[in-house]
Amino acid sequence: MKRTQFLIMALSALLIMSCGQTYKSHKVIEDFMKNSMKLEDFDVLSWSNPGIANFVSDSILNVMHRDAEKERLVSGTVKYVPRTERLQFIQVKYAVEKDTITQTFYLDDNNKGVVGFKNN
C-alpha cells in the first residue's frame, strides 16, 4: 500500500510541475506576442503540447528572425533570448480580427523567453 501511495504522490507532483511549466511557456509566448509582435487584441484558439526541437541551428534561427522582420511580424528591435542546446516548441493558433494564424514558437530550455518563431 505504501508503494502505491508513493507512486500516486510522485505522479501528482510531476503533473503539477508539468502544468506549471506549460502555464509559464504560454505566458512567455503571450508576453512576446504583446511586446515584440505588438499584437494588442488577439484570442488564442489552441496550444499544442510542448515538444522538443532537435534540429534548429543558429542559421535556421537567423532565417526565422529575418523572415519575421521582412514580413513585419515583429515591431522594432526584438530581444530574443539566446539559443540553448535543447529547445522546446509550441504551436499556437490565434485569431486577430477575422484572420486565423498558426505559428510555432521556440523557447529556451529554461522557459525564459522566445528564441525564434515561424509561420506555419
Phi, psi and omega per residue, in radians:
M1 nan -0.688 -3.127
K2 -1.136 -0.650 3.132
R3 -1.123 -0.725 3.111
T4 -1.113 -0.746 3.118
Q5 -1.101 -0.721 3.115
F6 -1.076 -0.786 3.135
L7 -1.085 -0.719 3.129
I8 -1.118 -0.771 3.131
M9 -1.137 -0.705 3.134
A10 -1.143 -0.772 3.113
L11 -1.143 -0.658 3.102
S12 -1.113 -0.762 3.122
A13 -1.099 -0.735 3.114
L14 -1.091 -0.739 3.120
L15 -1.106 -0.760 3.138
I16 -1.117 -0.757 3.117
M17 -1.121 -0.706 -3.139
S18 -1.108 -0.756 3.122
C19 -1.110 -0.671 3.119
G20 -1.133 -0.728 3.115
Q21 -1.150 -0.713 3.128
T22 -1.116 -0.770 3.103
Y23 -1.046 -0.748 3.140
K24 -1.092 -0.732 3.107
S25 -1.068 -0.780 3.130
H26 -1.067 -0.753 -3.135
K27 -1.116 -0.753 3.122
V28 -1.049 -0.782 -3.127
I29 -1.172 -0.789 3.136
E30 -1.083 -0.701 3.087
D31 -1.096 -0.717 3.094
F32 -1.079 -0.753 -3.141
M33 -1.087 -0.704 -3.133
K34 -1.271 -0.770 -3.010
N35 -1.513 -0.766 -3.054
S36 -1.658 -0.526 3.138
M37 -1.691 -0.135 3.120
K38 0.974 0.650 3.049
L39 -1.547 1.968 -3.102
E40 -1.641 -0.590 -3.053
D41 -2.237 1.642 3.102
F42 -2.438 2.673 3.108
D43 -2.145 2.085 3.083
V44 -1.278 2.177 -3.141
L45 -1.612 -0.639 3.129
S46 -2.818 2.700 3.063
W47 -2.130 2.427 2.995
S48 -1.416 2.908 2.980
N49 -1.220 2.549 3.094
P50 -1.099 2.512 3.093
G51 -2.332 2.946 3.115
I52 -1.735 2.241 3.124
A53 -1.663 1.984 -3.055
N54 -1.590 -0.507 -2.969
F55 -2.135 0.853 3.103
V56 -1.924 1.822 -3.101
S57 -1.574 3.001 3.067
D58 -1.046 -0.683 -3.128
S59 -1.172 -0.642 3.083
I60 -1.144 -0.736 3.094
L61 -1.093 -0.692 3.096
N62 -1.069 -0.696 3.089
V63 -1.115 -0.772 3.100
M64 -1.013 -0.781 -3.126
H65 -1.105 -0.783 3.128
R66 -1.122 -0.768 3.130
D67 -1.073 -0.708 3.134
A68 -1.093 -0.693 3.097
E69 -1.212 -0.815 -3.101
K70 -1.072 -0.705 -3.131
E71 -1.485 0.050 3.122
R72 1.011 0.691 3.077
L73 -1.450 -0.338 3.114
V74 -2.093 2.798 -3.109
S75 -2.124 2.162 3.114
G76 1.262 -2.770 3.131
T77 -1.425 2.167 -3.098
V78 -1.714 2.353 3.089
K79 -1.774 1.606 3.018
Y80 -1.359 2.626 3.040
V81 -1.399 2.716 3.133
P82 -1.108 2.574 3.112
R83 -1.166 2.411 3.013
T84 -1.885 2.947 -3.091
E85 -1.044 -0.753 3.126
R86 -1.906 2.252 3.097
L87 -2.009 2.639 2.972
Q88 -1.964 2.735 3.104
F89 -2.289 2.667 3.069
I90 -2.475 2.291 3.034
Q91 -1.593 2.384 -3.118
V92 -2.176 2.242 3.022
K93 -1.901 2.170 -3.108
Y94 -2.476 2.830 -3.125
A95 -1.982 2.357 3.012
V96 -2.237 2.031 -3.018
E97 0.926 -2.032 -3.117
K98 -1.814 0.096 -3.133
D99 -1.667 2.499 2.996
T100 -1.951 2.198 -3.036
I101 -2.138 2.423 3.036
T102 -2.134 2.198 3.136
Q103 -2.347 2.686 3.053
T104 -1.893 2.207 3.131
F105 -1.895 2.357 3.121
Y106 -1.893 2.229 -3.121
L107 -2.052 2.688 3.069
D108 -1.187 2.943 -3.049
D109 -1.272 -0.161 3.104
N110 -1.792 0.080 -3.114
N111 1.012 0.609 3.130
K112 -1.528 -0.382 -3.131
G113 3.111 3.114 -3.121
V114 -1.498 2.302 3.106
V115 -1.610 -0.565 3.124
G116 -3.112 2.977 3.076
F117 -2.717 2.832 3.140
K118 -2.559 2.724 3.005
N119 -1.353 2.553 3.084
N120 -1.714 nan nan
